[in-house]
Each structure stands twice: as structure tokens, then as C-alpha cells.
Amino acid sequence: MSDDKMFEFMTKMYSEMQESFKDIKNNDKIHTERFDKLETRLGSLENEVKKIGVKIDGKLIPTSDALLDGYKSNSEHITIIDDKIVRLQIDVNSISMKVSNKFL
């Protein structure tokens, strides 16, 4: 191969390599921009999740605690009323037996 052909070949390779490097740099810039946008979106998403967590801690948990307290209170009252009903039933049965014994 002659020196001129070798020089042309090397020149052509060099220019192709330079074009490839430019393409790689452009792609790298595009990927960097996309990555930056994704980071921004991820950051805003994290903020929204934190806000939701604060709302859950600040509003829902105290509300659920209040509901549980109300449930416990209702349960205690129902137990008291059940006990009174049992005592009333015993009293009614006792009175019924006394009445029926008087007529016998």
C-alpha cells in the first residue's frame, strides 16, 4: 500500500472516529438531560409521598384512635347493659316463681 493511500485511509478513519465521538457526546448530553428530568420528577414524587405520610400521621391516625376509643366505650356500655338485663331477667323469673307459688 502506498503512503498516499495509507494517509487517506487514516484520515478517513480519523474523521469517522471524530464523528462517532461527537455522536457519543450528543447521546451523553441527551441521557444526562433525561436523567436530570427523572431526578427532578423523582424528587417531587418523594415530596408528595412525604406529604401523604404527614397527612396519614396527622389526620388519619388520631381519627382512628378516636374511633377505637369510641368503640371501647360502646363495648363497655353494652357489657354494663347486658349485666343489667341478666339481673332483670333473674328478678322477673324470681317474681314469676313467687306469683305461681301463691296460686298453687
C-alpha positions as CSV (number, residue, x, y, z in Angstrom):
1,M,0.0,0.0,0.0
2,S,1.4,3.4,-0.9
3,D,1.9,6.2,1.6
4,D,-0.8,8.3,0.0
5,K,-3.4,5.6,0.2
6,M,-2.4,4.9,3.8
7,F,-2.6,8.6,4.7
8,E,-6.1,8.9,3.0
9,F,-7.2,5.8,4.9
10,M,-6.0,7.1,8.2
11,T,-7.5,10.5,7.5
12,K,-10.9,8.9,6.7
13,M,-10.7,6.7,9.9
14,Y,-9.8,9.8,11.9
15,S,-12.8,11.8,10.6
16,E,-15.2,8.9,11.2
17,M,-13.9,8.5,14.7
18,Q,-14.4,12.2,15.3
19,E,-18.0,11.9,14.1
20,S,-18.5,8.9,16.3
21,F,-17.2,10.8,19.3
22,K,-19.5,13.7,18.5
23,D,-22.4,11.3,18.4
24,I,-21.4,9.8,21.7
25,K,-21.1,13.2,23.3
26,N,-24.5,14.2,22.0
27,N,-26.1,11.0,23.2
28,D,-24.4,11.5,26.5
29,K,-25.9,15.0,26.8
30,I,-29.3,13.6,25.9
31,H,-29.0,10.9,28.5
32,T,-27.8,13.5,31.1
33,E,-30.8,15.7,30.4
34,R,-33.2,12.8,30.7
35,F,-31.5,11.7,33.9
36,D,-31.8,15.2,35.3
37,K,-35.5,15.3,34.4
38,L,-36.1,11.9,36.0
39,E,-34.3,13.1,39.2
40,T,-36.5,16.1,39.3
41,R,-39.6,14.1,38.9
42,L,-38.4,11.6,41.5
43,G,-37.7,14.4,43.9
44,S,-41.3,15.8,43.5
45,L,-42.7,12.3,43.9
46,E,-40.8,11.9,47.2
47,N,-42.2,15.2,48.4
48,E,-45.7,14.1,47.6
49,V,-45.2,10.8,49.4
50,K,-43.9,12.7,52.5
51,K,-46.9,14.9,52.4
52,I,-49.2,11.9,52.3
53,G,-47.3,10.4,55.2
54,V,-47.8,13.6,57.2
55,K,-51.5,13.6,56.4
56,I,-51.8,10.0,57.5
57,D,-49.9,10.7,60.7
58,G,-51.6,14.0,61.4
59,K,-55.2,13.2,60.4
60,L,-55.9,9.6,60.0
61,I,-54.1,8.1,63.0
62,P,-55.7,10.4,65.6
63,T,-59.1,9.8,63.9
64,S,-58.7,6.1,64.0
65,D,-57.6,6.3,67.7
66,A,-60.7,8.3,68.4
67,L,-62.8,5.7,66.7
68,L,-61.2,2.9,68.7
69,D,-61.8,4.8,71.9
70,G,-65.4,5.2,70.9
71,Y,-65.7,1.5,70.1
72,K,-64.2,0.6,73.5
73,S,-66.6,2.9,75.3
74,N,-69.6,1.5,73.4
75,S,-68.4,-2.0,74.2
76,E,-68.1,-1.2,77.9
77,H,-71.6,0.3,78.0
78,I,-73.0,-2.8,76.1
79,T,-71.4,-5.0,78.7
80,I,-73.0,-3.0,81.6
81,I,-76.4,-3.1,79.9
82,D,-76.1,-6.9,79.3
83,D,-75.3,-7.4,83.0
84,K,-78.4,-5.3,84.0
85,I,-80.6,-7.3,81.6
86,V,-79.3,-10.5,83.1
87,R,-80.2,-9.2,86.6
88,L,-83.6,-8.1,85.4
89,Q,-84.3,-11.5,83.9
90,I,-83.3,-13.1,87.2
91,D,-85.7,-10.7,89.1
92,V,-88.5,-11.4,86.6
93,N,-88.0,-15.2,86.9
94,S,-88.0,-14.8,90.7
95,I,-91.2,-12.8,90.7
96,S,-92.8,-15.3,88.3
97,M,-92.0,-18.2,90.6
98,K,-93.3,-16.3,93.7
99,V,-96.6,-15.5,91.8
100,S,-97.0,-19.0,90.6
101,N,-96.3,-20.5,94.1
102,K,-99.0,-18.2,95.6
103,F,-101.6,-19.6,93.2
104,L,-100.7,-23.2,93.8
